[in-house]
Amino acid sequence: MIRLNGEDCDVSPGETVAAVLARLELSPEARGVAVAVDGEVVPRAEWRSFALAEHARVEVLTAMQGG
Amino acid sequence: MMRGMHEAIGTASKELTIAGRTLRSRLLLGTGGFPSLAIMAEAIAASGSELVTVALRRVDPASRGSLIDVLAEAGVELLPNTAGCFTARDAVLTARLAREAFQTDWIKLEVIGDEDTLLPDAPELLRAAEQLVDEGFVVLPYTTDDPVLARRLVDVGCAAVMPLGSPIGSGMGIRNPYNLTLIREAVDVPLVLDAGVGTASDAALAMELGCDAVMAASAISRAEDPVRMAHAMRAAVEAGHLARGAGRIPRRTYATASTPEQGLPDFG
């Protein structure tokens, strides 16, 4: 289990950031997307290899109107 | 002759350079509050703006918006912001994520200290600015209209300062023009009025006081006719900038006749 954008999400140990993005219908090439895991940026180049630990807090962000 | 002069004014004073990037428009746009992406795109075109700010928020699978595509289509540069951050830590992380998402080192830094007024938190803002400059960001901080804080932000390496005229979205205009004048004297980086603009005359006044640019968001997006207001802001920023360059007459208590007394007839 991890926290994905503030909600519980079933993820098997060892699943990657890219696999979680796929659940949001986002490809690793998606424009204007950034990922933080436990308060640290995960660079796009590491999305396919970065394995998520149990209880990881994953934030997937994109551009929104505002500011 | 007159035509040549007009062109000289146009080229000599029109362009704005921030951290080595040249902008033809001195109007920066916020994207929040537009009734639709289509109206936003139309307003951007009417404004002539080349630099448009966007926030970062969680991906919402339900509403796959095409904000990025619309802005790319409009041909504008993105200026990501840290709207909604209340601590230096959150703002720094948001800036890093923005760099990752949009491949830009530019960040409009907002660190808010109070939910009701959305006024900046000065110590957190300065801390975040220093950190981000260290990490190679081009930092454009949203700040209070405090000349001392503005100078401190420049001292830590900010590429511009963006003081408020009045609270975000308040439409109250420039509450303390005297402070803006002092900031203009205190810093030699680009000065951008960032909040409080309600209508075109506020934008013109900002430029007349010596601002290099104006950022408008709600004033345009929440106007009854955003596209028309975008056009008005564009004209106001240009008018204010030209007036600043032209040098206004001093204010006087009493009238000064513009017509010579010599040759005045005597009607008995």
Interface residues (C-beta under 8 A of the other chain):
Chain A: N5 G6 L24 E25 L26 R31 G32 V33 A34 V35 A36 G39 V41 P43 R44 E59 V60 L61 T62 A63 M64 Q65 G66 G67
Chain B: G30 T31 G32 G33 F34 M40 T53 V54 A55 L56 R57 R58 V59 P61 R64 G65 L67 I68 L71 L78 P80 N81 T82 A83 G84 L93 R96 L97 A98 E100 A101 F102 K108 E110 A217
